[in-house]
Structure formats: structure tokens, C-alpha cells
């Protein structure tokens, strides 16, 4: 199977992007199965993915499903396969590649096959953060981290990255936003009112001065 994923972490602690899980049609149709039946059976060996809107994907070589994320809450990315959490002023991304999490159904009949199942999988992952990347075992390009782990390659224990998170809005700022922002109209109105009072005072003083002047 092949897992391709491109995610972008938004500054408001949501995630947008896509995840594509596919397998070769030649594998899925073995035993005179349909690609749908073969994929459904094979998918049981994959740990749970972050939930999202799924659509069918197919080309001449592979069949599978694409999951789309659009401003999805960060809390949804705490699955068995993908973990993306906020830890204070940091984002932490991990994708465990533990053989015990893969090939579960196959392992019921062939316990030695878990290692083989994971080794045959390929992963192409990219995650973009709103802040600088601090630490990772992937390839950094600006604020993005990517990993390419091919089929028949030994897998690391996990794919991981840590990046800076933007400061959360303060309670005072949130209250101002909820109230419609800073009360500029009240301030301007108060200034205008003071100017009117000042003009009236000046006029009254002029009239009083004119009234008390000699010959007035």
C-alpha cells in the first residue's frame, strides 16, 4: 500500500490538506476479487486515519480513497496513524511506523508478516507549519517538512517534527473581538462632544467680554 499525505497547519489550530491511501490493482484483484473488495480487506491492516470527507481515487495502476481536510480541528489528528498536537508554543507531529500497528489482520494468520507488510508500504508525507521548524528527522524546506520512505526499505521507528506555534490570542483581545473591536465610535463621539463644548464656552466668553466693554 502507498500512503501519500500533504497537510498545512493553520495559525488557528486547524489543518487543511489531503491524505491518499492506495494499493496496486494487481494486488487488489488477486483471487478474482474486485478492486473495491480487495482494498476493503487490505485497509483493515492499516491503523485508523484522521477522519475526513472520503472520495474514491483510481488511475491505471492503483485504487484507493482520498481524504480531504478543510480547516479540520487539530483535535481530530490524534489517531493511531497520525498525531498532530499543540503542546504550549509548539506543534508536534508524529507518524509511528510500528509493525505491530500494521498488518494486524494478516498477522492473525501469519504473525511473522507484520514486518513484511510494513516494509512493503511506501510513505510520502509533507507537513507545513505556520512557524519555524525546530526539530525533525525529515527534510526541511522553509516551514515545510517532508519524508519519502519507499517500498522494500527499512522504516524508521516514526516520522516526527516539532515546529513553533503562534501565540494564542489573549482573553482581553478575544473579548474586544467579541464586542466588535475597540469602541472607536464612542471615542470619536466623545472628542466631538468636547470640541462642541469648547466652542460654546469660547462664544459665551466673547459675548461676556463684549457686553462689559466700555461703550458696549
ABEGO torsion letter per residue (X at the ends): XBBBBBBBBBAAGBBBEBBBBBBBAAAAABGGBBAAAAAAAAAAABBBBBBBBBBBBBBAABBEBBBBBBGBBAAABABAABBBBBBEABBBBBBBBBAAABGAAAAAABAAAAAAAAAABBBBBBBBBABBBABBABBBBEABBBBBBBBGBBBBABBBBBBBBBBBBBAAAAAAAAAGEBBAAAAAAAAAAAAAAAAAAAAAAAAAAAAABBGX
